[in-house]
Amino acid sequence: MARSMTQPDSVSRRCFLRGVGVAIALPLLESTVPCAAMPSDRLEQGRMLLISNNLGVLPKPFFPQKSGRDYELSPYLQELKKFRNQFTVFSGLSHPACEGGHSTENCFLTGAKHPTSSGFRNSISIDQFVAEQLGQRTRFPTLNLGVNINKANRSLSWTRDGALLPAEDSPARLFQKMFVQGSPNDTKRRLQQLRRRGSILDAVTQSARDFQQGLGGEDRQRLDQYFTSIRELEQRLHTAGEWEKHPKPTTDQAAPKDVVDRSLLFEKFEQMLAMATLALQSDSTRLVTIMVDAFETPAFQLEEGKKSLSGYHNLSHHGSRPSHVAQLEQADRRQMALLNGALEKLSSTKTEAGNLLESTMVLYGSNMGDSNTHDNTNLPILLAGGGFRHGQHLAFDHEQNTPLCNLFVSMMQRLGVETDEFSSATGTLSGLELKA
């Protein structure tokens, strides 16, 4: 297992920058790490896989009728029955003041309020927040993936400044980034590109400092924020350069071929889940997000020779029509079956601590509680793995929902992030406990 590369003389600078929202991000280069700088086992092994379908699932067949540990599995959760004691299902969670139907899709991991308001700006997503706080411990600090994604307008990952981070939607391209080493000349060329980018940043920074003279207080503050972003980008370029000098991991998996037909939604989703699992298995990253952009999905194949009656969005506005509800149930069950497959792969991957599922928090959910009515409350949320004491349905008030970000805080603390605040969180989530 790789280890952190935090030098003793960088600690004070790291702590200072963290205070202004930046963490020194250095790669896991074992030869340069003093023993005193080693992270704890918990930090070393913690991972997150965060998945969202932006049209959600039908609420009734998803949520169990009874809460507690002796609840009966709902129809959808029957697809995950093998892992009953390794996941928790939640009801009564949502993001306060995050309303507006489909406009909330970019806020699932941020919890930003009023996305339809004038001048709305998103906030940082949980994956990016964790990456900031813990620093870069792998070749890729995070991987942001998408299925049928509208890359210009949708993402689960957002920067501290509320900027969209485009999702990678090509498994073949992702495979090449993770495992294809390239020739020495390829590496040299990439390092030269990184150095050129660094020199451009130097020039831009100096120009901005020259321009700063004579500015008013508010403008100076904005420029200081710009300098902070520049420092963060400089560090990322440096880290990327260090990783270019080290060989990529190997895998016996064959390179995937992209499924380009957007109607083959579940084939594409399965392929991206496999890539996410492979990224975690190879320790290429420890933070992965996947957005299934159902809103952009046309009429799709439900099974061999059978397509949906319409595009996913129109289908989700079923109006209680039996034909539409039946097809949505079939689509939802297929998603649950794919999630079950991902849990199978993680649980079958052995690690020093047991298996990869034990150290990976797998969150499945949506910004939509009920797409048919554009409801953004009572979100369908399921959390598997990660070393929690699972096997329960935690039901919170369905009228006055508990902030979903409370769950995010609990997850971050599990990773070793020392915070009790994130977006709308009021603390950790009650009832969710670590294994003894």
C-alpha positions, -999 to +999 in steps of 0.1 A: +000+000+000+013+034-009+021+060+017+019+098+021+048+121+012+044+149+037+078+164+047+081+177+083+091+212+071+060+215+050+035+210+078+031+246+089+026+258+053+001+230+047-019+239+078-018+275+068-030+269+033-057+245+045-070+273+066-077+293+034-092+263+016-061+248+000-042+216+009-007+208-002-012+178-024+018+155-028+020+121-043+026+088-025+063+084-030+075+059-004+112+066-008+107+102+004+085+097+034+098+098+069+082+073+092+068+101+114+048+114+085+029+082+079-009+085+079-029+062+101-043+030+087-078+045+086-067+073+064-046+050+043-075+026+035-105+049+033-122+052+000-155+066-014-175+057-045-204+082-049-232+074-074-262+094-084-290+089-110-304+124-115-339+111-120-339+089-090-360+058-085-397+051-077-400+058-039-425+032-030-406+001-041-373+015-028-381+024+008-387-003+034-420+001+053-404-005+087-374+011+103-347-004+125-326-036+121-355-060+117-370-042+087-382-062+057-363-056+025-382-036-001-387-049-036-357-030-049-335-039-020-342-075-026-317-072-055-291-065-028-302-091-002-268-108-001-254-075+013-282-068+037-259-066+067-234-045+047-256-015+038-279+010+055-309+025+037-320+060+048-353+079+045-361+114+056-329+129+043-326+159+019-307+192+013-325+221+031-336+249+008-323+229-022-354+230-043-363+234-080-368+200-094-342+190-120-321+221-113-308+203-081-290+176-100-256+195-097-261+200-059-263+163-049-228+163-034-226+200-026-259+207-008-259+243-022-291+262-016-316+277-040-301+265-073-328+283-093-322+317-077-307+346-096-269+346-095-268+311-080-232+297-076-226+262-066-203+252-037-177+226-032-186+189-035-177+164-008-152+146-030-132+178-037-135+189-001-120+156+011-092+159-015-084+193-002-083+183+034-063+150+030-041+160+001-032+139-030-024+104-019-028+087-053-020+094-089-055+109-093-068+129-063-104+122-075-121+107-106-153+123-118-172+099-142-204+102-161-228+080-180-247+097-209-235+129-193-241+164-206-205+174-199-210+211-203-239+214-178-238+186-154-214+171-129-212+157-094-179+174-087-175+211-081-146+232-070-145+255-040-153+284-063-184+266-076-169+257-110-181+225-127-154+198-131-163+179-164-170+142-160-150+116-179-175+096-200-151+073-219-140+041-202-114+035-229-098+069-223-099+064-186-082+030-189-054+046-209-049+073-183-047+048-155-027+019-170-011+027-204+025+039-196+035+052-230+071+055-243+099+075-226+093+102-253+056+103-244+066+109-207+091+136-217+065+153-238+040+154-210+065+168-186+074+195-211+037+203-214+034+206-176+064+229-174+050+251-201+017+254-182+037+263-151+056+291-169+023+305-182+010+305-146+041+324-135+035+350-161-001+354-153+006+356-116+032+384-121+009+403-144-019+401-118+004+413-090+014+443-111-023+450-117-031+447-080-014+481-073-040+508-067-070+485-064-096+489-038-102+466-009-129+444-025-109+440-057-078+431-037-097+404-019-109+390-052-074+390-065-061+373-033-086+345-040-073+343-075-037+340-061-049+312-038-063+294-069-030+299-087-010+284-059-033+254-058-030+249-095+008+253-094+009+225-067-013+203-088+010+207-118+040+199-097+023+168-083+013+157-118+049+161-129+061+139-100+037+112-109+048+112-145+082+100-133+068+069-118+053+039-136+016+033-137+001+002-121-005-028-142-037-048-146-047-081-163-080-065-174-084-059-211-088-024-223-126-016-227-142-005-258-166+024-254-203+018-257-213+047-279-250+039-283-268+062-257-298+038-256-276+011-241-278+029-207-273-001-185-244-015-205-227+019-203-234+021-165-221-013-159-189-005-179-183+027-158-189+009-125-163-017-136-138+011-143-146+028-110-140-005-092-107-010-112-095+024-102-101+016-065-085-018-068-054-004-084-052+025-059-052+049-088-076+070-067-096+067-035-124+091-044-147+084-073-180+100-084-204+087-111-234+106-124-259+087-144-274+114-166-309+099-170-322+133-180-301+132-212-309+095-219-332+088-249-355+058-252-333+031-238-330-007-240-347-024-210-338-059-221-330-077-253-353-065-280-373-042-257-370-004-254-386+021-231-418+038-243-399+072-244-368+090-232-360+085-195-371+120-185-405+117-201-409+082-186-401+095-151-432+118-154-453+087-154-485+102-140-493+068-124-498+052-158-493+015-153-472+010-185-448+038-175-445+027-139-438-009-150-410+002-172-395+024-145-396-005-120-377-026-145-351+002-150-347+007-113-342-030-106-315-032-133-297-003-115-299-022-082-286-053-099-257-034-113-250-019-078-251-054-064-224-064-090-202-036-079-205-046-043-196-082-053-164-070-070-154-048-041-161-075-015-142-102-035-111-080-036-089-090-007-069-064+013-048-064+044-078-051+063-102-078+049-118-068+016-121-036-004-158-031+004-149-029+041-127+001+034-149+017+006-180+037+014-204+032-016-231+058-016-260+055-040-287+081-043-303+110-061-312+146-059-348+136-068-372+122-042-399+118-068-392+129-103-429+125-112-437+155-090-403+173-091-400+166-054-365+171-038-373+158-003-371+123+012-342+114-011-335+077-019-301+071-001-282+039+005-247+035+020-227+003+018-194-007+032-168+016+047-166-001+081-199+011+095-223-011+115-249-016+088-280-038+084-306-012+092-332+013+079-325+046+095-358+066+091-359+103+099-388+128+099-404+127+064-419+162+070-389+179+085-360+161+068-326+157+083-298+173+062-282+148+039-249+166+046-250+152+081-243+118+065-216+134+044-199+147+077-201+112+091-185+098+060-157+124+060-149+117+096-146+081+087-119+090+062-101+110+089-112+145+079-114+165+111-146+185+106-181+186+119-192+211+092-200+208+055-226+229+036-260+225+054-248+199+080-257+204+116-233+176+128-229+139+122-258+116+114-274+100+144-277+062+144-249+055+120-221+039+140-187+024+132-181-013+137-167-022+171 
